[in-house]
Every structure is written in C-alpha cells, then in structure tokens.
C-alpha cells in the first residue's frame, strides 16, 4: 500500500513538440508496484496546452481544477471543468487546452507501460 500527497511529487515540464505550459507528475505507477494502471497528474498553465497527438492506448481523465477544452482531430472542442471525466480512446488524436484564467489540473489514468 502507498499513500502520497500530490504536493510531494516532482513536477516535470512536458517537453514534447507542440506542448506549451504543461507539467506532469507521476504519483502512482510502475515504480510503486502498480500492477496495471498508472496515475499521472497534468497541470496546464493559462493559455497552455498539451501536444496534439495520438497513441495506441486509451486514457481516462478527471478534471480536478480549472477549465479547459479537449480538442479532437476534426478541431471540435469539448469544454471541461472541475468534476468532469473524459475518455480518449486508442489512436484518437487529441489535445487538452487551458481555456481559463487559472491552472487546468487533471488526473490521467493510463496502462502502466505508458506512464
């Protein structure tokens, strides 16, 4: 069993092409002995976004704080706020954008191999 406060988890800048003002934390993952899933936490600064990308695995998100948009490959924006859940299916091209004035923070659950 492991319990950790998010404020004790190192925040690392997302250095993928197309990312602006995005940070990642990994509070629970394979290094903790997680058998299947890893939980990442992304913080996107106002005006920032994750890269527009896709990958061969699904991920599930829960918005902790702020307002943002999930953009699909056709440019359609689905607005998100604290308390919302989102599912991105395997190979679905997507981007998260901060549309608010404060941090946009979300939990992202993925298979541990892709943490």
N, CA, C and O atoms as CSV, one atom per row, in Angstrom:
chain,resi,resn,atom,element,x,y,z
A,1,UNK,N,N,0.848,-1.172,0.000
A,1,UNK,CA,C,0.000,0.000,0.000
A,1,UNK,C,C,0.894,1.235,0.000
A,1,UNK,O,O,1.957,1.249,0.621
A,2,UNK,N,N,0.442,2.281,-0.712
A,2,UNK,CA,C,1.197,3.530,-0.737
A,2,UNK,C,C,0.218,4.690,-0.710
A,2,UNK,O,O,-0.805,4.673,-1.395
A,3,UNK,N,N,0.538,5.688,0.081
A,3,UNK,CA,C,-0.224,6.930,0.120
A,3,UNK,C,C,0.786,8.059,-0.033
A,3,UNK,O,O,1.802,8.083,0.661
A,4,UNK,N,N,0.512,8.994,-0.939
A,4,UNK,CA,C,1.420,10.121,-1.150
A,4,UNK,C,C,0.606,11.365,-1.458
A,4,UNK,O,O,-0.405,11.299,-2.157
A,5,UNK,N,N,1.044,12.483,-0.942
A,5,UNK,CA,C,0.411,13.764,-1.234
A,5,UNK,C,C,0.953,14.286,-2.557
A,5,UNK,O,O,2.156,14.213,-2.806
A,6,UNK,N,N,0.080,14.810,-3.403
A,6,UNK,CA,C,0.496,15.324,-4.708
A,6,UNK,C,C,1.555,16.411,-4.572
A,6,UNK,O,O,2.428,16.533,-5.432
A,7,UNK,N,N,1.490,17.195,-3.515
A,7,UNK,CA,C,2.466,18.270,-3.349
A,7,UNK,C,C,3.884,17.744,-3.104
A,7,UNK,O,O,4.845,18.510,-3.176
A,8,UNK,N,N,4.023,16.454,-2.816
A,8,UNK,CA,C,5.347,15.862,-2.614
A,8,UNK,C,C,5.890,15.193,-3.884
A,8,UNK,O,O,6.999,14.658,-3.878
A,9,UNK,N,N,5.108,15.223,-4.970
A,9,UNK,CA,C,5.510,14.572,-6.223
A,9,UNK,C,C,6.153,15.597,-7.153
A,9,UNK,O,O,5.588,16.659,-7.414
A,10,UNK,N,N,7.340,15.259,-7.645
A,10,UNK,CA,C,8.065,16.160,-8.544
A,10,UNK,C,C,7.219,16.533,-9.761
A,10,UNK,O,O,6.552,15.683,-10.351
A,11,UNK,N,N,7.257,17.803,-10.125
A,11,UNK,CA,C,6.537,18.317,-11.294
A,11,UNK,C,C,7.562,18.503,-12.412
A,11,UNK,O,O,8.528,19.251,-12.261
A,12,UNK,N,N,7.342,17.817,-13.532
A,12,UNK,CA,C,8.284,17.835,-14.649
A,12,UNK,C,C,7.629,18.481,-15.862
A,12,UNK,O,O,6.491,18.157,-16.201
A,13,UNK,N,N,8.338,19.388,-16.511
A,13,UNK,CA,C,7.817,20.058,-17.702
A,13,UNK,C,C,7.620,19.051,-18.827
A,13,UNK,O,O,8.478,18.199,-19.059
A,14,UNK,N,N,6.495,19.148,-19.525
A,14,UNK,CA,C,6.236,18.278,-20.680
A,14,UNK,C,C,7.050,18.828,-21.848
A,14,UNK,O,O,6.781,19.928,-22.331
A,15,UNK,N,N,8.038,18.070,-22.300
A,15,UNK,CA,C,8.941,18.523,-23.355
A,15,UNK,C,C,8.651,17.863,-24.695
A,15,UNK,O,O,9.572,17.569,-25.457
A,16,UNK,N,N,7.383,17.631,-24.983
A,16,UNK,CA,C,7.010,17.079,-26.286
A,16,UNK,C,C,6.769,18.228,-27.263
A,16,UNK,O,O,6.306,19.296,-26.862
A,17,UNK,N,N,7.079,18.016,-28.532
A,17,UNK,CA,C,6.837,19.036,-29.544
A,17,UNK,C,C,5.352,19.402,-29.552
A,17,UNK,O,O,4.491,18.523,-29.595
A,18,UNK,N,N,5.060,20.696,-29.511
A,18,UNK,CA,C,3.685,21.161,-29.529
A,18,UNK,C,C,3.090,21.413,-28.159
A,18,UNK,O,O,1.970,21.914,-28.059
A,19,UNK,N,N,3.817,21.078,-27.095
A,19,UNK,CA,C,3.322,21.335,-25.736
A,19,UNK,C,C,3.776,22.715,-25.279
A,19,UNK,O,O,4.918,23.110,-25.517
A,20,UNK,N,N,2.886,23.442,-24.627
A,20,UNK,CA,C,3.203,24.762,-24.093
A,20,UNK,C,C,2.604,24.879,-22.698
A,20,UNK,O,O,1.405,24.671,-22.516
A,21,UNK,N,N,3.423,25.208,-21.728
A,21,UNK,CA,C,2.934,25.442,-20.377
A,21,UNK,C,C,2.284,24.240,-19.729
A,21,UNK,O,O,1.329,24.388,-18.967
A,22,UNK,N,N,2.784,23.048,-20.020
A,22,UNK,CA,C,2.210,21.813,-19.471
A,22,UNK,C,C,3.241,21.114,-18.585
A,22,UNK,O,O,4.425,21.048,-18.915
A,23,UNK,N,N,2.765,20.598,-17.458
A,23,UNK,CA,C,3.606,19.927,-16.462
A,23,UNK,C,C,2.994,18.594,-16.090
A,23,UNK,O,O,1.772,18.445,-16.088
A,24,UNK,N,N,3.850,17.611,-15.772
A,24,UNK,CA,C,3.377,16.261,-15.435
A,24,UNK,C,C,3.942,15.823,-14.098
A,24,UNK,O,O,5.099,16.089,-13.773
A,25,UNK,N,N,3.095,15.140,-13.325
A,25,UNK,CA,C,3.514,14.491,-12.093
A,25,UNK,C,C,3.076,13.029,-12.172
A,25,UNK,O,O,2.061,12.712,-12.794
A,26,UNK,N,N,3.839,12.147,-11.544
A,26,UNK,CA,C,3.525,10.714,-11.551
A,26,UNK,C,C,3.455,10.212,-10.108
A,26,UNK,O,O,4.427,9.662,-9.589
A,27,UNK,N,N,2.293,10.405,-9.459
A,27,UNK,CA,C,2.196,9.990,-8.052
A,27,UNK,C,C,2.159,8.483,-7.847
A,27,UNK,O,O,2.660,7.991,-6.836
A,28,UNK,N,N,1.576,7.734,-8.790
A,28,UNK,CA,C,1.491,6.271,-8.661
A,28,UNK,C,C,1.740,5.622,-10.010
A,28,UNK,O,O,1.124,5.983,-11.012
A,29,UNK,N,N,2.652,4.658,-10.023
A,29,UNK,CA,C,2.976,3.986,-11.280
A,29,UNK,C,C,3.758,2.713,-11.048
A,29,UNK,O,O,3.733,2.138,-9.959
A,30,UNK,N,N,4.452,2.280,-12.084
A,30,UNK,CA,C,5.169,1.005,-12.022
A,30,UNK,C,C,6.240,0.997,-10.934
A,30,UNK,O,O,6.489,-0.043,-10.323
A,31,UNK,N,N,6.878,2.147,-10.683
A,31,UNK,CA,C,7.919,2.190,-9.635
A,31,UNK,C,C,7.352,1.929,-8.248
A,31,UNK,O,O,8.086,1.614,-7.311
A,32,UNK,N,N,6.032,2.064,-8.131
A,32,UNK,CA,C,5.356,1.819,-6.852
A,32,UNK,C,C,4.776,0.412,-6.774
A,32,UNK,O,O,4.127,0.056,-5.791
A,33,UNK,N,N,5.013,-0.391,-7.819
A,33,UNK,CA,C,4.495,-1.747,-7.842
A,33,UNK,C,C,3.082,-1.851,-8.384
A,33,UNK,O,O,2.436,-2.887,-8.229
A,34,UNK,N,N,2.587,-0.783,-9.023
A,34,UNK,CA,C,1.238,-0.819,-9.597
A,34,UNK,C,C,1.174,-1.914,-10.659
A,34,UNK,O,O,1.975,-1.896,-11.594
A,35,UNK,N,N,0.248,-2.867,-10.546
A,35,UNK,CA,C,0.222,-3.986,-11.468
A,35,UNK,C,C,-0.370,-3.678,-12.844
A,35,UNK,O,O,-0.024,-4.357,-13.811
A,36,UNK,N,N,-1.252,-2.678,-12.969
A,36,UNK,CA,C,-1.939,-2.456,-14.241
A,36,UNK,C,C,-1.919,-0.992,-14.686
A,36,UNK,O,O,-1.552,-0.701,-15.825
A,37,UNK,N,N,-2.312,-0.059,-13.795
A,37,UNK,CA,C,-2.502,1.342,-14.170
A,37,UNK,C,C,-1.471,2.257,-13.526
A,37,UNK,O,O,-0.866,1.930,-12.505
A,38,UNK,N,N,-1.292,3.414,-14.156
A,38,UNK,CA,C,-0.501,4.493,-13.576
A,38,UNK,C,C,-1.382,5.735,-13.556
A,38,UNK,O,O,-2.179,5.958,-14.467
A,39,UNK,N,N,-1.231,6.540,-12.513
A,39,UNK,CA,C,-1.932,7.820,-12.441
A,39,UNK,C,C,-0.927,8.936,-12.614
A,39,UNK,O,O,0.057,9.046,-11.881
A,40,UNK,N,N,-1.208,9.760,-13.610
A,40,UNK,CA,C,-0.413,10.949,-13.849
A,40,UNK,C,C,-1.307,12.153,-13.541
A,40,UNK,O,O,-2.532,12.057,-13.619
A,41,UNK,N,N,-0.702,13.265,-13.197
A,41,UNK,CA,C,-1.444,14.499,-12.999
A,41,UNK,C,C,-0.802,15.546,-13.895
A,41,UNK,O,O,0.401,15.792,-13.819
A,42,UNK,N,N,-1.618,16.157,-14.743
A,42,UNK,CA,C,-1.141,17.206,-15.636
A,42,UNK,C,C,-1.664,18.548,-15.162
A,42,UNK,O,O,-2.837,18.685,-14.817
A,43,UNK,N,N,-0.789,19.527,-15.149
A,43,UNK,CA,C,-1.147,20.913,-14.872
A,43,UNK,C,C,-0.828,21.708,-16.123
A,43,UNK,O,O,0.303,21.694,-16.609
A,44,UNK,N,N,-1.833,22.403,-16.643
A,44,UNK,CA,C,-1.642,23.224,-17.838
A,44,UNK,C,C,-1.893,24.673,-17.443
A,44,UNK,O,O,-2.961,25.014,-16.933
A,45,UNK,N,N,-0.904,25.514,-17.682
A,45,UNK,CA,C,-0.993,26.924,-17.326
A,45,UNK,C,C,-1.999,27.649,-18.223
A,45,UNK,O,O,-2.298,27.171,-19.317
A,46,UNK,N,N,-2.522,28.790,-17.781
A,46,UNK,CA,C,-3.424,29.574,-18.640
A,46,UNK,C,C,-2.775,29.853,-19.999
A,46,UNK,O,O,-1.623,30.281,-20.070
A,47,UNK,N,N,-3.527,29.608,-21.074
A,47,UNK,CA,C,-3.004,29.779,-22.428
A,47,UNK,C,C,-2.181,28.609,-22.924
A,47,UNK,O,O,-1.760,28.599,-24.081
A,48,UNK,N,N,-1.940,27.618,-22.072
A,48,UNK,CA,C,-1.115,26.473,-22.437
A,48,UNK,C,C,-1.931,25.309,-22.971
A,48,UNK,O,O,-3.162,25.331,-22.955
A,49,UNK,N,N,-1.218,24.282,-23.449
A,49,UNK,CA,C,-1.869,23.090,-23.987
A,49,UNK,C,C,-0.893,21.930,-24.054
A,49,UNK,O,O,0.324,22.113,-24.055
A,50,UNK,N,N,-1.455,20.742,-24.109
A,50,UNK,CA,C,-0.661,19.545,-24.351
A,50,UNK,C,C,-0.412,19.446,-25.847
A,50,UNK,O,O,-1.039,20.181,-26.610
A,51,UNK,N,N,0.478,18.567,-26.298
A,51,UNK,CA,C,0.667,18.420,-27.746
A,51,UNK,C,C,-0.577,17.817,-28.391
A,51,UNK,O,O,-1.342,17.107,-27.739
A,52,UNK,N,N,-0.770,18.103,-29.666
A,52,UNK,CA,C,-1.846,17.480,-30.443
A,52,UNK,C,C,-1.264,16.156,-30.917
A,52,UNK,O,O,-0.393,16.134,-31.787
A,53,UNK,N,N,-1.747,15.042,-30.344
A,53,UNK,CA,C,-1.084,13.759,-30.567
A,53,UNK,C,C,-2.071,12.599,-30.439
A,53,UNK,O,O,-3.234,12.786,-30.082
A,54,UNK,N,N,-1.583,11.413,-30.738
A,54,UNK,CA,C,-2.338,10.183,-30.504
A,54,UNK,C,C,-1.367,9.106,-30.048
A,54,UNK,O,O,-0.151,9.259,-30.168
A,55,UNK,N,N,-1.913,8.022,-29.527
A,55,UNK,CA,C,-1.110,6.906,-29.033
A,55,UNK,C,C,-1.985,5.653,-29.017
A,55,UNK,O,O,-3.210,5.757,-29.069
A,56,UNK,N,N,-1.369,4.470,-28.945
A,56,UNK,CA,C,-2.114,3.210,-29.101
A,56,UNK,C,C,-2.838,2.722,-27.846
A,56,UNK,O,O,-3.220,1.553,-27.789
A,57,UNK,N,N,-3.035,3.552,-26.867
A,57,UNK,CA,C,-3.712,3.146,-25.634
A,57,UNK,C,C,-4.740,4.216,-25.243
A,57,UNK,O,O,-4.609,5.390,-25.591
A,58,UNK,N,N,-5.757,3.774,-24.513
A,58,UNK,CA,C,-6.749,4.719,-24.007
A,58,UNK,C,C,-6.209,5.420,-22.770
A,58,UNK,O,O,-5.294,4.932,-22.106
A,59,UNK,N,N,-6.795,6.578,-22.474
A,59,UNK,CA,C,-6.574,7.153,-21.154
A,59,UNK,C,C,-7.843,7.814,-20.668
A,59,UNK,O,O,-8.652,8.327,-21.441
A,60,UNK,N,N,-7.984,7.780,-19.346
A,60,UNK,CA,C,-9.169,8.334,-18.708
A,60,UNK,C,C,-8.723,9.499,-17.838
A,60,UNK,O,O,-7.727,9.412,-17.120
A,61,UNK,N,N,-9.472,10.587,-17.913
A,61,UNK,CA,C,-9.100,11.807,-17.213
A,61,UNK,C,C,-10.208,12.282,-16.283
A,61,UNK,O,O,-11.396,12.089,-16.543
A,62,UNK,N,N,-9.783,12.908,-15.197
A,62,UNK,CA,C,-10.703,13.556,-14.266
A,62,UNK,C,C,-10.150,14.946,-13.988
A,62,UNK,O,O,-9.008,15.091,-13.553
A,63,UNK,N,N,-10.963,15.967,-14.241
A,63,UNK,CA,C,-10.515,17.344,-14.039
A,63,UNK,C,C,-10.659,17.705,-12.562
A,63,UNK,O,O,-11.755,17.660,-12.003
A,64,UNK,N,N,-9.543,18.062,-11.945
A,64,UNK,CA,C,-9.502,18.435,-10.534
A,64,UNK,C,C,-9.815,19.917,-10.358
A,64,UNK,O,O,-10.538,20.314,-9.445
A,65,UNK,N,N,-9.254,20.720,-11.251
A,65,UNK,CA,C,-9.345,22.174,-11.079
A,65,UNK,C,C,-9.300,22.866,-12.432
A,65,UNK,O,O,-8.611,22.413,-13.346
A,66,UNK,N,N,-10.026,23.952,-12.556
A,66,UNK,CA,C,-9.928,24.820,-13.720
A,66,UNK,C,C,-10.907,24.488,-14.827
A,66,UNK,O,O,-11.837,23.700,-14.662
A,67,UNK,N,N,-10.657,25.131,-15.978
A,67,UNK,CA,C,-11.480,24.977,-17.170
A,67,UNK,C,C,-10.580,24.742,-18.366
A,67,UNK,O,O,-9.492,25.310,-18.468
A,68,UNK,N,N,-11.050,23.899,-19.265
A,68,UNK,CA,C,-10.257,23.604,-20.446
A,68,UNK,C,C,-11.106,23.051,-21.562
A,68,UNK,O,O,-12.333,23.011,-21.475
A,69,UNK,N,N,-10.437,22.627,-22.603
A,69,UNK,CA,C,-11.109,22.026,-23.749
A,69,UNK,C,C,-10.324,20.800,-24.180
A,69,UNK,O,O,-9.094,20.785,-24.143
A,70,UNK,N,N,-11.055,19.772,-24.589
A,70,UNK,CA,C,-10.486,18.585,-25.205
A,70,UNK,C,C,-10.786,18.714,-26.691
A,70,UNK,O,O,-11.949,18.747,-27.092
A,71,UNK,N,N,-9.740,18.789,-27.508
A,71,UNK,CA,C,-9.887,19.020,-28.941
A,71,UNK,C,C,-9.630,17.714,-29.677
A,71,UNK,O,O,-8.636,17.034,-29.420
A,72,UNK,N,N,-10.549,17.358,-30.613
A,72,UNK,CA,C,-10.352,16.126,-31.385
A,72,UNK,C,C,-9.700,16.438,-32.729
A,72,UNK,O,O,-9.394,17.592,-33.028
A,73,UNK,N,N,-9.490,15.386,-33.544
A,73,UNK,CA,C,-8.756,15.571,-34.801
A,73,UNK,C,C,-9.504,16.416,-35.826
A,73,UNK,O,O,-8.894,16.888,-36.785
A,74,UNK,N,N,-10.797,16.618,-35.652
A,74,UNK,CA,C,-11.570,17.481,-36.548
A,74,UNK,C,C,-11.629,18.918,-36.045
A,74,UNK,O,O,-12.289,19.762,-36.652
A,75,UNK,N,N,-10.942,19.201,-34.937
A,75,UNK,CA,C,-10.931,20.540,-34.376
A,75,UNK,C,C,-12.095,20.831,-33.445
A,75,UNK,O,O,-12.224,21.945,-32.936
A,76,UNK,N,N,-12.949,19.830,-33.219
A,76,UNK,CA,C,-14.090,20.027,-32.315
A,76,UNK,C,C,-13.589,20.141,-30.877
A,76,UNK,O,O,-12.809,19.309,-30.414
A,77,UNK,N,N,-14.043,21.176,-30.180
A,77,UNK,CA,C,-13.677,21.392,-28.788
A,77,UNK,C,C,-14.813,20.956,-27.876
A,77,UNK,O,O,-15.961,21.359,-28.060
A,78,UNK,N,N,-14.484,20.135,-26.898
A,78,UNK,CA,C,-15.436,19.761,-25.863
A,78,UNK,C,C,-14.948,20.410,-24.586
A,78,UNK,O,O,-13.853,20.111,-24.109
A,79,UNK,N,N,-15.760,21.301,-24.032
A,79,UNK,CA,C,-15.330,22.051,-22.863
A,79,UNK,C,C,-15.419,21.208,-21.598
A,79,UNK,O,O,-16.343,20.412,-21.429
A,80,UNK,N,N,-14.448,21.395,-20.717
A,80,UNK,CA,C,-14.321,20.637,-19.480
A,80,UNK,C,C,-14.157,21.596,-18.310
A,80,UNK,O,O,-13.618,22.694,-18.454
A,81,UNK,N,N,-14.630,21.161,-17.155
A,81,UNK,CA,C,-14.477,21.932,-15.920
A,81,UNK,C,C,-14.226,20.955,-14.773
A,81,UNK,O,O,-14.379,19.743,-14.930
A,82,UNK,N,N,-13.845,21.490,-13.635
A,82,UNK,CA,C,-13.601,20.657,-12.461
A,82,UNK,C,C,-14.796,19.749,-12.210
A,82,UNK,O,O,-15.941,20.202,-12.208
A,83,UNK,N,N,-14.522,18.462,-11.997
A,83,UNK,CA,C,-15.561,17.470,-11.757
A,83,UNK,C,C,-15.927,16.647,-12.972
A,83,UNK,O,O,-16.660,15.666,-12.855
A,84,UNK,N,N,-15.419,17.036,-14.164
A,84,UNK,CA,C,-15.730,16.297,-15.393
A,84,UNK,C,C,-14.747,15.147,-15.617
A,84,UNK,O,O,-13.577,15.230,-15.243
A,85,UNK,N,N,-15.249,14.069,-16.238
A,85,UNK,CA,C,-14.441,12.938,-16.681
A,85,UNK,C,C,-14.362,12.940,-18.195
A,85,UNK,O,O,-15.284,13.411,-18.862
A,86,UNK,N,N,-13.268,12.418,-18.750
A,86,UNK,CA,C,-13.130,12.300,-20.203
A,86,UNK,C,C,-12.411,10.994,-20.533
A,86,UNK,O,O,-11.504,10.569,-19.817
A,87,UNK,N,N,-12.827,10.379,-21.610
A,87,UNK,CA,C,-12.173,9.176,-22.123
A,87,UNK,C,C,-11.628,9.482,-23.505
A,87,UNK,O,O,-12.358,9.958,-24.374
A,88,UNK,N,N,-10.343,9.208,-23.712
A,88,UNK,CA,C,-9.717,9.301,-25.032
A,88,UNK,C,C,-9.380,7.875,-25.434
A,88,UNK,O,O,-8.619,7.189,-24.752
A,89,UNK,N,N,-9.955,7.435,-26.547
A,89,UNK,CA,C,-9.773,6.055,-26.985
A,89,UNK,C,C,-8.436,5.861,-27.699
A,89,UNK,O,O,-7.827,6.840,-28.129
A,90,UNK,N,N,-7.968,4.618,-27.833
A,90,UNK,CA,C,-6.699,4.354,-28.505
A,90,UNK,C,C,-6.693,4.964,-29.909
A,90,UNK,O,O,-7.681,4.893,-30.639
A,91,UNK,N,N,-5.570,5.556,-30.261
A,91,UNK,CA,C,-5.307,6.149,-31.575
A,91,UNK,C,C,-6.165,7.372,-31.893
A,91,UNK,O,O,-6.123,7.861,-33.023
A,92,UNK,N,N,-6.930,7.875,-30.949
A,92,UNK,CA,C,-7.742,9.075,-31.164
A,92,UNK,C,C,-6.853,10.314,-30.969
A,92,UNK,O,O,-6.301,10.525,-29.889
A,93,UNK,N,N,-6.723,11.120,-32.015
A,93,UNK,CA,C,-5.892,12.313,-31.936
A,93,UNK,C,C,-6.592,13.336,-31.042
A,93,UNK,O,O,-7.800,13.544,-31.150
A,94,UNK,N,N,-5.810,13.980,-30.148
A,94,UNK,CA,C,-6.411,14.866,-29.155
A,94,UNK,C,C,-5.398,15.862,-28.602
A,94,UNK,O,O,-4.186,15.709,-28.747
A,95,UNK,N,N,-5.949,16.879,-27.967
A,95,UNK,CA,C,-5.145,17.889,-27.273
A,95,UNK,C,C,-5.990,18.471,-26.145
A,95,UNK,O,O,-7.194,18.675,-26.304
A,96,UNK,N,N,-5.363,18.734,-25.019
A,96,UNK,CA,C,-6.021,19.432,-23.920
A,96,UNK,C,C,-5.514,20.870,-23.909
A,96,UNK,O,O,-4.312,21.116,-24.002
A,97,UNK,N,N,-6.442,21.811,-23.794
A,97,UNK,CA,C,-6.102,23.230,-23.752
A,97,UNK,C,C,-6.672,23.848,-22.480
A,97,UNK,O,O,-7.766,23.492,-22.042
A,98,UNK,N,N,-5.929,24.767,-21.897
A,98,UNK,CA,C,-6.441,25.533,-20.767
A,98,UNK,C,C,-7.183,26.733,-21.346
A,98,UNK,O,O,-6.585,27.563,-22.031
A,99,UNK,N,N,-8.480,26.828,-21.074
A,99,UNK,CA,C,-9.285,27.942,-21.579
A,99,UNK,C,C,-9.650,28.923,-20.468
A,99,UNK,O,O,-10.378,29.887,-20.704
A,100,UNK,N,N,-9.152,28.682,-19.267
A,100,UNK,CA,C,-9.499,29.523,-18.128
A,100,UNK,C,C,-8.391,30.496,-17.767
A,100,UNK,O,O,-7.427,30.679,-18.511
A,101,UNK,N,N,-8.553,31.112,-16.612
A,101,UNK,CA,C,-7.581,32.100,-16.139
A,101,UNK,C,C,-6.668,31.551,-15.050
A,101,UNK,O,O,-5.713,32.217,-14.649
A,102,UNK,N,N,-6.951,30.347,-14.570
A,102,UNK,CA,C,-6.116,29.700,-13.558
A,102,UNK,C,C,-5.598,28.377,-14.092
A,102,UNK,O,O,-5.840,28.047,-15.253
A,103,UNK,N,N,-4.893,27.614,-13.275
A,103,UNK,CA,C,-4.378,26.318,-13.720
A,103,UNK,C,C,-5.505,25.354,-14.089
A,103,UNK,O,O,-6.567,25.357,-13.466
A,104,UNK,N,N,-5.263,24.541,-15.097
A,104,UNK,CA,C,-6.148,23.443,-15.502
A,104,UNK,C,C,-5.427,22.176,-15.066
A,104,UNK,O,O,-4.366,21.848,-15.597
A,105,UNK,N,N,-6.007,21.457,-14.091
A,105,UNK,CA,C,-5.327,20.303,-13.496
A,105,UNK,C,C,-6.205,19.075,-13.632
A,105,UNK,O,O,-7.383,19.103,-13.275
A,106,UNK,N,N,-5.627,17.986,-14.154
A,106,UNK,CA,C,-6.407,16.765,-14.330
A,106,UNK,C,C,-5.577,15.534,-14.014
A,106,UNK,O,O,-4.361,15.507,-14.202
A,107,UNK,N,N,-6.279,14.514,-13.527
A,107,UNK,CA,C,-5.699,13.193,-13.325
A,107,UNK,C,C,-5.850,12.435,-14.640
A,107,UNK,O,O,-6.882,12.523,-15.305
A,108,UNK,N,N,-4.814,11.692,-15.002
A,108,UNK,CA,C,-4.830,10.913,-16.239
A,108,UNK,C,C,-4.408,9.485,-15.906
A,108,UNK,O,O,-3.265,9.242,-15.518
A,109,UNK,N,N,-5.340,8.542,-16.060
A,109,UNK,CA,C,-5.053,7.133,-15.826
A,109,UNK,C,C,-4.710,6.433,-17.128
A,109,UNK,O,O,-5.452,6.525,-18.106
A,110,UNK,N,N,-3.574,5.727,-17.139
A,110,UNK,CA,C,-3.113,5.006,-18.331
A,110,UNK,C,C,-2.567,3.643,-17.928
A,110,UNK,O,O,-2.240,3.437,-16.759
A,111,UNK,N,N,-2.461,2.704,-18.872
A,111,UNK,CA,C,-1.748,1.462,-18.567
A,111,UNK,C,C,-0.321,1.805,-18.127
A,111,UNK,O,O,0.313,2.682,-18.716
A,112,UNK,N,N,0.182,1.129,-17.111
A,112,UNK,CA,C,1.471,1.486,-16.520
A,112,UNK,C,C,2.624,1.482,-17.522
A,112,UNK,O,O,3.625,2.165,-17.310
A,113,UNK,N,N,2.496,0.733,-18.594
A,113,UNK,CA,C,3.568,0.696,-19.601
A,113,UNK,C,C,3.744,2.026,-20.321
A,113,UNK,O,O,4.769,2.255,-20.962
A,114,UNK,N,N,2.756,2.897,-20.218
A,114,UNK,CA,C,2.794,4.165,-20.954
A,114,UNK,C,C,2.811,5.374,-20.016
A,114,UNK,O,O,2.412,6.470,-20.409
A,115,UNK,N,N,3.265,5.178,-18.797
A,115,UNK,CA,C,3.249,6.284,-17.840
A,115,UNK,C,C,4.191,7.382,-18.246
A,115,UNK,O,O,4.300,8.391,-17.549
